[in-house]
Amino acid sequence: MNRGVLKDSLPVVARGAWCVVLVVVACQARAGGGAKEFNGQTAFGYVQQQMTFGPRIPGTPAHRATGDWILSQLRTRADTVIVQEIPHVPRGAGRGDTLRLRNFFARFQPAATERVLFLAHWDTRPHADQSQNLGQQRLPVPGANDGASGVAVLLGVADALKQRAPTLGVDLLFVDGEDFGDFADSTDVLIGSRWFVAHQPPGYQPLYAVLFDMVGDKDLQIYQEGNSLAVAPEVVQRVWRTAADLGYERVFVSSARHTLTDDHVSLQRAGIHAIDVVDFDYPFWHTTEDTIDKVSAASLQIVGDVAVALVR
C-alpha cells in the first residue's frame, strides 16, 4: 500500500448510590474496562500462527497452507463462507505461470439487507524493497504487521460475532495478492480487492467498508487517510468517533497524514464508501524486520474493540 427507568421506585439514599454506580460503570466502559468481546491476546495468537507458516507469498506452500488455515477458521465461525478462486497471470509471465490466489468472504446474517464490510489482505510481499541493506531487498517480508495483524483483527471479530450474532449483516473479506507486485504498475497489486469488486454478489452495496492494514504496531498511532477523507468522510467520522467513545482518541488521531493506494481504493472505484484504518508510520514496512516482536496484543485489542463496537 503506497470506531433511569427504576429511579422513582428507589429510596432517596439508594437512588444516590444507584447514580454513583451508573457513573462508575460509564467511566469503566469509556476507559475500556469490563468484559471484552474482542480478545487481544487471542488475536496475537492468530498473528503467531500465521508467522509459523513463513512468508505468505502467492505461489508458495506457505501461502497455500495459510489460506487453508484461514478458511478452516472461518468455516467454524461464520454463517456462510465463499471462496473466490483467482487465476492471475503476472505481468510478463507465460500462461504456465498462473498464480492461484484466493479471497475468503465470510458472512454473518447473510439474509440481512443492511451490511457492513471489513477487509484485510492476507498475503505478504515477495521482496523487502524498503530494506536499507541492498542484499536484504531480495528477501521476503515476514509480514507480522503488514498482513498478519489485519487478518488477526478480522478473525477476532469473527470470534465475537460467533459468540453473539450481530443484528445487522457483517461481511469479513480476506483479500489475496495485495502486495505482490510494483505499485507503480497496478497489474500485480490489489489483485484480490479488484477481483472482489468485479465478482461481488449481485446488488451488493454495504453501508460502508473498513480496511484494516498494519494495525498491530506496538507504537500504534492511526491517522486519517487522504483517500478515505476524500471519498467517505462520514465513515472516517464514524470510526474515529467510535474510537473516542471507547477512550482511544490518542491512538486514533483526528487529523490527516498520508494518502495511500490500498485495497480500499478498489472498493471506492466500485462505489463503496470504504476507508483505510492503517498505521503507515511503521519503520519496518516492506523490510525484513517486519517481525512479530514489533506487534503487540494491546494494539490489536484497541483496533479490535473499535471494530466490534462499529457493528454493535
C-alpha positions in Angstrom: 0.0 0.0 0.0 1.6 3.4 -1.1 -14.9 3.2 15.8 -33.4 5.9 34.7 -36.4 3.6 34.5 -36.1 2.4 38.1 -35.3 5.7 39.9 -38.8 6.6 41.0 -39.2 3.3 43.0 -35.9 3.7 44.9 -35.5 5.3 48.3 -33.5 8.6 48.2 -30.3 7.0 49.7 -30.5 4.1 47.3 -31.2 6.4 44.5 -28.0 8.3 45.1 -26.0 5.0 45.4 -27.6 3.9 42.1 -26.4 7.1 40.4 -22.8 6.5 41.7 -22.9 3.0 40.3 -24.0 4.3 36.9 -21.3 6.9 36.8 -18.6 4.3 37.7 -19.9 1.9 35.1 -19.9 4.6 32.5 -16.4 5.6 33.3 -15.2 2.0 33.2 -16.8 1.5 29.8 -15.2 4.6 28.4 -11.8 3.5 29.7 -12.1 0.1 28.2 -12.8 -1.6 31.5 -15.1 -4.6 32.0 -15.5 -7.7 29.9 -14.2 -7.5 26.3 -15.9 -9.1 23.3 -12.6 -8.9 21.4 -9.6 -10.7 22.9 -6.3 -9.1 22.0 -4.3 -12.0 23.3 -6.2 -14.4 21.2 -5.7 -12.1 18.2 -2.0 -12.1 18.9 -2.0 -15.8 18.8 -3.5 -15.6 15.3 -0.5 -13.5 14.3 1.8 -16.1 15.8 0.1 -18.9 13.9 0.4 -17.1 10.6 4.1 -16.5 11.2 4.7 -20.2 11.7 3.8 -20.7 8.1 6.5 -18.4 6.9 6.1 -15.5 4.4 2.7 -15.9 2.6 3.9 -15.2 -0.9 1.5 -16.2 -3.6 2.5 -19.4 -5.3 4.4 -20.9 -2.3 3.5 -23.8 0.0 3.3 -21.3 2.9 0.8 -19.3 1.1 -1.4 -22.3 0.4 -1.1 -23.6 4.0 -2.1 -20.1 5.4 -5.1 -19.9 3.1 -6.3 -23.3 4.2 -5.9 -22.4 7.8 -7.8 -19.1 7.4 -10.6 -21.0 5.6 -10.8 -23.6 8.3 -11.1 -20.9 11.0 -13.9 -19.1 9.1 -15.9 -22.2 8.5 -16.3 -22.8 12.3 -17.4 -19.2 12.9 -19.3 -17.6 10.0 -22.8 -18.4 8.7 -21.5 -18.6 5.2 -18.1 -18.7 3.6 -17.5 -18.0 -0.1 -14.1 -18.8 -1.6 -13.2 -16.7 -4.7 -10.6 -18.5 -6.8 -8.4 -16.0 -8.7 -6.3 -17.2 -11.6 -3.8 -14.4 -12.1 -1.1 -14.2 -14.7 1.6 -11.8 -13.5 2.9 -9.2 -15.9 5.5 -10.6 -18.2 4.7 -14.2 -17.2 3.7 -17.0 -19.5 0.5 -19.0 -19.4 2.1 -21.7 -17.3 3.0 -19.2 -14.6 -0.6 -18.5 -13.4 -0.8 -17.7 -9.7 -3.7 -19.4 -7.9 -5.0 -16.8 -5.5 -8.0 -16.9 -3.1 -10.3 -14.4 -1.5 -12.3 -15.6 1.5 -15.7 -13.9 2.0 -17.2 -14.8 5.4 -20.8 -13.6 6.1 -22.7 -13.2 9.3 -26.5 -12.8 9.0 -26.3 -13.3 5.2 -30.0 -12.5 4.7 -29.8 -9.0 6.2 -30.1 -6.2 3.8 -28.1 -3.6 5.8 -24.5 -4.8 5.9 -21.0 -3.6 6.9 -17.8 -4.9 5.3 -14.5 -5.3 7.0 -11.4 -6.4 5.0 -7.7 -7.1 5.3 -5.1 -8.7 3.0 -3.5 -12.0 3.9 -0.6 -12.3 1.5 2.9 -10.9 2.1 5.4 -9.1 -0.1 7.9 -11.2 -2.0 10.8 -8.7 -1.8 11.8 -6.4 1.1 12.3 -3.4 -1.3 12.4 -0.9 1.6 15.2 -2.6 3.4 18.3 -0.4 3.7 20.6 -3.3 3.1 20.6 -4.0 -0.7 21.1 -7.7 -0.2 18.1 -7.9 2.0 15.9 -6.3 -0.7 15.8 -9.7 -2.4 14.5 -11.4 0.7 10.8 -11.8 1.5 8.9 -9.6 4.0 7.9 -11.7 7.1 4.6 -9.7 7.3 3.9 -9.8 11.1 2.3 -6.3 10.9 1.8 -5.9 7.1 -0.6 -8.8 6.6 -0.9 -10.8 9.8 -2.2 -8.1 12.0 -5.2 -7.3 9.8 -6.1 -10.9 9.5 -5.9 -11.3 13.3 -8.3 -8.5 13.8 -10.8 -9.9 11.4 -10.6 -13.4 13.0 -11.0 -11.8 16.4 -14.1 -10.0 15.2 -15.4 -13.4 13.8 -14.9 -14.8 17.3 -17.0 -12.1 18.8 -19.8 -12.5 16.2 -19.8 -16.2 16.7 -20.4 -15.7 20.4 -23.1 -13.1 19.9 -24.6 -12.7 16.5 -24.9 -9.1 15.1 -28.3 -7.5 14.4 -27.1 -6.3 11.0 -25.2 -8.2 8.3 -21.4 -8.3 8.7 -19.0 -9.4 6.0 -15.4 -10.2 6.5 -13.3 -10.2 3.4 -9.7 -11.6 3.3 -8.2 -10.5 0.1 -5.2 -12.1 -1.6 -2.5 -10.6 -3.8 -2.5 -7.1 -2.4 1.3 -6.8 -2.1 2.6 -9.0 -4.9 3.9 -6.5 -7.5 5.0 -2.9 -8.1 2.6 -0.2 -7.1 3.9 2.0 -9.9 2.0 -0.5 -12.2 -1.3 -1.7 -10.8 -1.3 -5.0 -12.7 0.1 -7.1 -9.9 -1.1 -5.3 -6.8 -4.6 -5.1 -5.1 -5.4 -8.2 -7.1 -7.9 -9.7 -4.6 -9.8 -6.5 -4.0 -10.1 -5.7 -7.7 -11.3 -9.2 -8.3 -13.9 -8.9 -5.5 -15.5 -5.8 -6.9 -15.7 -7.4 -10.3 -17.3 -10.6 -8.8 -19.2 -9.3 -5.8 -22.7 -10.7 -5.0 -25.5 -9.2 -7.2 -26.7 -5.9 -6.0 -24.1 -5.8 -3.2 -23.9 -2.4 -1.5 -22.7 -2.3 2.1 -23.4 0.7 4.2 -19.7 1.2 4.4 -16.4 -0.7 4.4 -13.3 -0.5 6.6 -9.9 -1.9 5.6 -7.6 -2.9 8.4 -3.9 -2.8 7.4 -0.8 -2.6 9.6 -2.8 -2.3 12.8 -0.6 -4.3 15.3 2.4 -2.0 15.7 3.5 -1.6 19.3 3.8 2.1 18.8 0.3 2.5 17.4 -1.0 5.8 16.0 -3.6 5.8 13.3 -4.1 9.0 11.4 -7.0 9.6 9.0 -6.0 8.7 5.4 -6.4 11.1 2.5 -8.4 8.9 0.0 -10.7 7.9 2.8 -11.4 11.5 3.7 -11.9 12.4 0.1 -14.4 9.7 -0.7 -16.0 8.6 2.6 -15.6 11.4 5.2 -18.7 10.3 7.0 -17.2 6.8 7.5 -14.0 8.3 8.9 -16.0 10.3 11.3 -18.0 7.3 12.4 -14.9 5.2 13.1 -12.9 7.9 14.9 -15.9 8.9 17.0 -16.4 5.3 18.0 -12.7 5.1 19.0 -13.0 8.3 21.0 -16.1 7.0 22.8 -14.0 4.0 23.8 -11.3 6.2 25.2 -8.8 5.6 22.3 -8.6 9.1 20.9 -4.8 9.2 21.5 -4.4 6.2 19.2 -7.0 7.2 16.6 -5.7 10.7 15.9 -8.2 13.1 14.3 -6.0 14.6 11.7 -4.8 13.6 8.2 -1.3 12.5 7.4 -0.9 10.1 4.5 -2.7 9.4 1.2 -2.4 5.8 0.2 -3.2 3.4 -2.6 -4.5 0.4 -0.8 -7.4 -2.1 -1.1 -10.0 0.4 -0.1 -9.3 2.3 -3.3 -10.5 -0.7 -5.4 -13.8 -0.6 -3.4 -14.1 3.1 -3.7 -13.9 2.8 -7.5 -16.8 0.4 -7.4 -18.9 3.0 -5.5 -18.4 1.5 -2.0 -17.8 4.0 0.8 -14.6 2.5 2.0 -11.9 3.8 4.3 -8.4 2.6 5.3 -7.5 2.2 9.0 -3.7 2.0 8.8 -0.7 3.0 10.8 1.6 3.9 8.0 4.3 5.4 10.2 5.8 2.0 10.6 9.6 2.0 10.1 9.7 -1.7 9.3 7.3 -1.5 6.3 8.4 -3.7 3.4 11.6 -4.7 5.2 12.9 -8.0 6.6 12.3 -6.5 10.1 8.5 -6.7 10.0 8.6 -9.5 12.6 6.4 -10.5 15.5 8.4 -8.6 18.1 7.1 -5.4 16.6 3.5 -6.4 17.2 1.5 -6.1 20.4 -1.7 -7.7 21.8 -2.5 -4.3 23.3 -2.6 -2.6 19.9 -4.7 -5.4 18.4 -7.1 -5.0 21.4 -7.6 -1.4 20.7 -8.4 -1.9 17.0 -10.5 -4.9 17.7 -12.6 -3.1 20.3 -13.3 -0.4 17.7 -14.2 -2.9 15.0 -16.6 -4.8 17.2 -18.2 -1.6 18.5 -18.9 -0.5 14.9 -21.2 -3.5 14.4 -22.9 -3.4 17.8 
